[in-house]
Amino acid sequence: MFDWRLILDAIGILIYALVVGFIFMGIERKAMARIQRRIGPPIYQPIIDTLKLLGKKESVSHGFIYNFGPVFALGVSITALLFIPIANFQLFSSNADLIVVAYLLEVPMLGIMLGAMSSGNPYSALGVQRGLLTMVAMQLPYGLAIIALVQHWGTFKLSQLVALQQLQGWSITVPALALAFIVFDIVFQALLGLEPFDIITAPAEISMGPMVEYGGKHAALLFTQHAVQLFAETAFFAVLFFGGASNLLDLFLKQLLVLFIAIFVASIYPRFTIDQAAKFFWKWPTIIGIIAVLLTV
Amino acid sequence: MTLVPEAYVVPLTLFSPLVFGVLAWLFDRDWIREILGVIGAAVPVTVLSLAYEKASSGTISYTIDTGVFKLHFVLNSLSWYFAFIGALVGIAMAFGLSSTSRRGYDWLFSLMSFTGVMGVFLARDFVSLFLFWELMTFGSFMMVLRRNRHESLKYFVLSVIGAYSMLLAIGMVYAKTGTLDYAMASQTLLLLTKMGGVSKAYVDTIFALFLLAFGVKAGVVPLHVWAPGAYGENDQSYTSFFSGVLSKAGVYGFIITLFVMPSLYGIYFAMGTFHGHLTGTYLIAWAGAVTVVVASFLAVLQEDIRKLLAYSSVGQVGYIILALGVFNGVAVGGAMFHVLSHAMFKGLFWLISAALILRTGKTRFEDFGGLAEKMPVTFAMALIAVLSLAGIPPMAGFASKWLIYEGAIQAHMPLVAGTIFLGSALAFAYVVRFLYAVWFGQRPSDLDDVREAPLPLLVGMTILAIPNIVFGIAPGLAVRLINRFFNTNITVNSYYSISTPTGTYNALSVTLVLIVGLAIAGLIYIYGANARKIKVTNTYQSGNPVTEEYNLVIRRNFYRPLAEALDFWLKYSWDRFYERLANLTEDFADWLREGFYNGNVQSYSWYLAIILLILAIWGVL
């Protein structure tokens, strides 16, 4: 009844994703620091931070939902990860397709917000509001990019998407999908919560928004969630546009490429205000996205 | 089947709500009224579940002979599906009403509209459709009238427009075919169109009139203006039925026009294609898409819990209309599934709002706050409703929306599919608004002695919450029902797993992995040190202590930046447009009246002279 191989694979990938996700967070900080001519923390710093937070003697809580929020977020991130085909590991990807994964990747935000809202902090509430408005703004171009992709390849199954790309060339080599790639990359900046769309956390304005109240083990959970989410989202990107990967190293390089694009963009641009972001998303990315979907009809 | 003889199935389903509603109105005493009402609402759901086997394998017909004409009713798998959803929400509504209403009046008219809806679902000919349609509209109109005259008038005017167009369409069908039976009429019509006995424009007109009639009830933009008022200014327990089921009568009407009357179906082909899509259905898809976007944006910006839910309801029905318009197997299957899941989660939402209004007496978001501690069970129900509406796997709302996504993208309607993405993000935004403003944050001091919702309401909520989870984890159950009456092209691999030609969704595996994921996260949580519970107001405020007097919760204009980004579009409103049109008409009529009846005898004699002259020219005199 049980497929032990699959379960072992899943556990292995989970541990790998966790470590690599934390490393990605470290790389993000280090690269950002180097661009700004600082030395920056060591690459493994996020792991140390998380362990320190977990080891805190006491943490405070505003009630059940406040605790449940981060747990739910991490749980859903893990779920999303396990439905993406990671390199040569198919995991559970035959059981759910692109739409399910795209949805699952958005749900953790709801978990974080649920927790943030249950504290009475106005910064949290502002963060929630800004996060949701960013999501509303980016969803249209995001959807258009995905639609273009599916219309071209004619399937929703991620493993088939990978197989087709390995046969016929990566998505970005198709002109229409190259447009979709541009759109998706802009949206990706918002998905990762990086500048110019780090409207949700905006450290200088609303002190990390939804995260403001969290400390101790709750914050450790959110860090872990961020690591898993970062790995899952970059892997998802690689699967959609860079033909997946045949082994973990291949995947790692592709994820790194995606990550570095995001870091470079993030370190150049200042932050948009929320209405600027909405107007921006509904202008250029949407127009490019519409062109992409019309080219693939 | 042995419990209820076949001959009684349809009449029991149809008339027990009405009969018991009248009884509840007559014996208007506490307890008696409630018990009678609940029995009346419980009969259809019981009878329908007992008749499941028979209805899914064959049909149960029933005819009432009034002497002048015959009313035909048929219970087959299609009508069973709709009627059962309606009956399920109906029994939940009855439990809700026994908490929120103390009047026989409410019972009479809500159960009257219950009977009306059942009749609409089971009708097999246009006369019974029209009669029960009006019964349904009348019942719901009386419910609004009692509470708000202005809103009821708006509902009345639009319903009358709908009714007249339906009557006109039925008349046009009857004039050419001489029959009122769906099947007969459609066959004759098809024959006539083929032989050239009926012009294309004639059938197009019938089609348009039907869409207008059903579009009003389904709340398609721009015919939606009655919905926020009528859903809001009502007993919220009844609204769970009003918005959950009566709007589905509109959807059912669309299904009749699209599928039950295949001659009109033939018309779509006759109407030609537009970029590879049938023009007729393409228009419906866009009507749905516009409804989704407009209503969802408006829902996000509402400040009143009832308005938010009402606009959200309009938007969600928009999904169904959109999916019907996409017109491939998967999307139509998704539409049918969404009929089920929308009825369940929106019914649940309205019962929750009924509980909130009953216990707090408030409706605006700025007056709520921090109720999660005071009403924990209702909050748990609200969470289920929110997760289902936002389409979080593994809830019923996700499974149905997933099918609509796949259908719309497969049909190569990219822009229509894009609006679904936008709509679902907006849905996220408005449910979080509801969650935040009502349940979380600092509690206003006047809500300190709020109690948990009364038991009957909780029972009603539970009845609607369970299907949200069951059909979410086992979407195959619903799809199997749908496949009985419509060839959806969706494969049911097992109860838990469904596949479209290009995608697959195994709800059970998602659930299990989610449970494992939550368990891992929970372990990390448990591993950490114990958490000390502190007050909601004890928060990080940049080192400034904040006292209780300051309410730091953002409850008013929560999404103001969005309103600012949209200010250009928000200047236009259908509602204001209609109001202005009504005012213009009134002014014009005033002007006419004052101009003619000016009290001057000389001008009256002139009118007489002119009329005589006209008659003389016409040759009457």
Boltz contact constraints between the chains, C-beta under 6 A:
constraints:
  - contact:
      token1: [A, 54]
      token2: [B, 528]
      max_distance: 6.0
  - contact:
      token1: [A, 57]
      token2: [B, 529]
      max_distance: 6.0
  - contact:
      token1: [A, 58]
      token2: [B, 529]
      max_distance: 6.0
  - contact:
      token1: [A, 58]
      token2: [B, 532]
      max_distance: 6.0
  - contact:
      token1: [A, 59]
      token2: [B, 531]
      max_distance: 6.0
  - contact:
      token1: [A, 60]
      token2: [B, 532]
      max_distance: 6.0
  - contact:
      token1: [A, 60]
      token2: [B, 534]
      max_distance: 6.0
  - contact:
      token1: [A, 61]
      token2: [B, 531]
      max_distance: 6.0
  - contact:
      token1: [A, 61]
      token2: [B, 533]
      max_distance: 6.0
  - contact:
      token1: [A, 62]
      token2: [B, 536]
      max_distance: 6.0
  - contact:
      token1: [A, 71]
      token2: [B, 521]
      max_distance: 6.0
  - contact:
      token1: [A, 71]
      token2: [B, 522]
      max_distance: 6.0
  - contact:
      token1: [A, 71]
      token2: [B, 525]
      max_distance: 6.0
  - contact:
      token1: [A, 74]
      token2: [B, 521]
      max_distance: 6.0
  - contact:
      token1: [A, 75]
      token2: [B, 517]
      max_distance: 6.0
  - contact:
      token1: [A, 75]
      token2: [B, 518]
      max_distance: 6.0
  - contact:
      token1: [A, 75]
      token2: [B, 521]
      max_distance: 6.0
  - contact:
      token1: [A, 78]
      token2: [B, 517]
      max_distance: 6.0
  - contact:
      token1: [A, 79]
      token2: [B, 513]
      max_distance: 6.0
  - contact:
      token1: [A, 79]
      token2: [B, 514]
      max_distance: 6.0
  - contact:
      token1: [A, 79]
      token2: [B, 517]
      max_distance: 6.0
  - contact:
      token1: [A, 82]
      token2: [B, 513]
      max_distance: 6.0
  - contact:
      token1: [A, 92]
      token2: [B, 509]
      max_distance: 6.0
  - contact:
      token1: [A, 95]
      token2: [B, 506]
      max_distance: 6.0
  - contact:
      token1: [A, 95]
      token2: [B, 509]
      max_distance: 6.0
  - contact:
      token1: [A, 96]
      token2: [B, 505]
      max_distance: 6.0
  - contact:
      token1: [A, 96]
      token2: [B, 510]
      max_distance: 6.0
  - contact:
      token1: [A, 97]
      token2: [B, 503]
      max_distance: 6.0
  - contact:
      token1: [A, 97]
      token2: [B, 504]
      max_distance: 6.0
  - contact:
      token1: [A, 99]
      token2: [B, 402]
      max_distance: 6.0
  - contact:
      token1: [A, 99]
      token2: [B, 405]
      max_distance: 6.0
  - contact:
      token1: [A, 100]
      token2: [B, 505]
      max_distance: 6.0
  - contact:
      token1: [A, 107]
      token2: [B, 392]
      max_distance: 6.0
  - contact:
      token1: [A, 117]
      token2: [B, 436]
      max_distance: 6.0
  - contact:
      token1: [A, 117]
      token2: [B, 440]
      max_distance: 6.0
  - contact:
      token1: [A, 118]
      token2: [B, 440]
      max_distance: 6.0
  - contact:
      token1: [A, 119]
      token2: [B, 539]
      max_distance: 6.0
  - contact:
      token1: [A, 120]
      token2: [B, 441]
      max_distance: 6.0
  - contact:
      token1: [A, 120]
      token2: [B, 442]
      max_distance: 6.0
  - contact:
      token1: [A, 120]
      token2: [B, 536]
      max_distance: 6.0
  - contact:
      token1: [A, 120]
      token2: [B, 537]
      max_distance: 6.0
  - contact:
      token1: [A, 120]
      token2: [B, 539]
      max_distance: 6.0
  - contact:
      token1: [A, 121]
      token2: [B, 539]
      max_distance: 6.0
  - contact:
      token1: [A, 122]
      token2: [B, 552]
      max_distance: 6.0
  - contact:
      token1: [A, 125]
      token2: [B, 554]
      max_distance: 6.0
  - contact:
      token1: [A, 129]
      token2: [B, 558]
      max_distance: 6.0
  - contact:
      token1: [A, 132]
      token2: [B, 429]
      max_distance: 6.0
  - contact:
      token1: [A, 132]
      token2: [B, 432]
      max_distance: 6.0
  - contact:
      token1: [A, 133]
      token2: [B, 561]
      max_distance: 6.0
  - contact:
      token1: [A, 133]
      token2: [B, 562]
      max_distance: 6.0
  - contact:
      token1: [A, 135]
      token2: [B, 425]
      max_distance: 6.0
  - contact:
      token1: [A, 136]
      token2: [B, 425]
      max_distance: 6.0
  - contact:
      token1: [A, 136]
      token2: [B, 426]
      max_distance: 6.0
  - contact:
      token1: [A, 136]
      token2: [B, 429]
      max_distance: 6.0
  - contact:
      token1: [A, 139]
      token2: [B, 421]
      max_distance: 6.0
  - contact:
      token1: [A, 139]
      token2: [B, 422]
      max_distance: 6.0
  - contact:
      token1: [A, 139]
      token2: [B, 425]
      max_distance: 6.0
  - contact:
      token1: [A, 140]
      token2: [B, 418]
      max_distance: 6.0
  - contact:
      token1: [A, 140]
      token2: [B, 422]
      max_distance: 6.0
  - contact:
      token1: [A, 143]
      token2: [B, 418]
      max_distance: 6.0
  - contact:
      token1: [A, 143]
      token2: [B, 421]
      max_distance: 6.0
  - contact:
      token1: [A, 144]
      token2: [B, 418]
      max_distance: 6.0
  - contact:
      token1: [A, 147]
      token2: [B, 409]
      max_distance: 6.0
  - contact:
      token1: [A, 147]
      token2: [B, 414]
      max_distance: 6.0
  - contact:
      token1: [A, 147]
      token2: [B, 417]
      max_distance: 6.0
  - contact:
      token1: [A, 150]
      token2: [B, 409]
      max_distance: 6.0
  - contact:
      token1: [A, 155]
      token2: [B, 502]
      max_distance: 6.0
  - contact:
      token1: [A, 156]
      token2: [B, 502]
      max_distance: 6.0
  - contact:
      token1: [A, 156]
      token2: [B, 503]
      max_distance: 6.0
  - contact:
      token1: [A, 212]
      token2: [B, 540]
      max_distance: 6.0
  - contact:
      token1: [A, 213]
      token2: [B, 539]
      max_distance: 6.0
  - contact:
      token1: [A, 217]
      token2: [B, 528]
      max_distance: 6.0
  - contact:
      token1: [A, 221]
      token2: [B, 524]
      max_distance: 6.0
  - contact:
      token1: [A, 274]
      token2: [B, 561]
      max_distance: 6.0
  - contact:
      token1: [A, 275]
      token2: [B, 561]
      max_distance: 6.0
  - contact:
      token1: [A, 275]
      token2: [B, 564]
      max_distance: 6.0
  - contact:
      token1: [A, 275]
      token2: [B, 565]
      max_distance: 6.0
  - contact:
      token1: [A, 278]
      token2: [B, 565]
      max_distance: 6.0
  - contact:
      token1: [A, 279]
      token2: [B, 565]
      max_distance: 6.0
  - contact:
      token1: [A, 293]
      token2: [B, 414]
      max_distance: 6.0
  - contact:
      token1: [A, 297]
      token2: [B, 412]
      max_distance: 6.0
